[in-house]
Amino acid sequence: MSAAGSSDARDRHALAAAVERKTVGDPAVPISNPVLDEFADAMVDDPAKGDLDALRMAGFSDDAIFELVLTASTAAGFARLEQAVRALDEANGEANG
């Protein structure tokens, strides 16, 4: 995520952190770029409603948008995986204890 790309690494980090926190229901600190913050909300609530045109109008290239979509999708996936593993661990602990 820190590698050079079409999008700014700081935007990718902020987006990933916001999506991870929003996915697990933690209050997320808003991203300083309101378009990215709205995109993070959409990627958690309904990825199909992510407003790519708003990102384009905010100056993001198609390559940058692709990177941001991958970043948000990966962050949400990892957050959901962590939730599932935690739930399984808790279930196994209750079954064994």
N, C-alpha and C positions, 0 to 999 in steps of 0.2 A: 504494500500500500504506500510505502514511502518512495518507491521508485519514480523516476521521472515519467511523466505522462502528459496527456493533453489537458488534464484537469490538475488543479493545484493540490498538492499532497495535503495541505491544511484543510481544504474543503473535503477531501476524502476522509480524513481522520475525524473531522467534526460530524460528517454525515454518518459514518459508521458508529460513532459513539451515541449519537442521537437515536439512530434506528435500534441499536441494541437496547438502550434504556427504555425506549417507547415500546419495544416488543415485549419486554418483561413487566411492563406496567410501572416502572420507576419514572418519577418526574424527570424529564430531560431538560437540560439547560438549552434554551433556544439557540439555534445557530445564528450567527450574526447576519448571515445573508437570508432574508425572509423567504426568498424563492426556494433555497435549499431546505429551509425549515419546513415549508409546506410540502416539499417533495418527500422529506423524511416521513411526515405524517401519512402521506398517501401510500408510501411504500410499506408502511406497517398496516394501515387500515384496509387498503384496497389497491394493490400495485397497478391494476389496470387503469386507475384514475390518476396516476402520476402525470403531471402536466409537463410533457416534454416541450411543448411550445413555449411555456413560461420560462423554462431553462434556456431555450434558444434566444428568447427575447432578452434574457438577462446577460446574454453574451457568451453562453457556453456553446462550443462547437459540437457537432454530432459525435466526434470521437470522445470529447470530454463527457458528454451525456452518457455514452456507452459505459465509460469507466465508472461514472456515478451510479448507474443502474446496477452494474456488477458489484460495486462496493456495498450498496444498500441491500441488495439481495443476499450477498454473502453474510453480512452482519446480521440480518434477520434470521437467516438459516442457522448460524452458529448460536444465536441467542435462544432459538427454539430448541436446538439440540441440547444445550446446557439445561434448559428447563426440563426436558424429558429425562435426561440422566439424573437430575436432582430428584425428580418425582419417583423414578425407579429406585434410587437409593433409599428414599424415605419409605417407599412401600416394602422394600426388602428389610429395612430396619424394623418396621412395625411387624412384619411377618416373623422375624427372628427374635423379636424382643418382647 
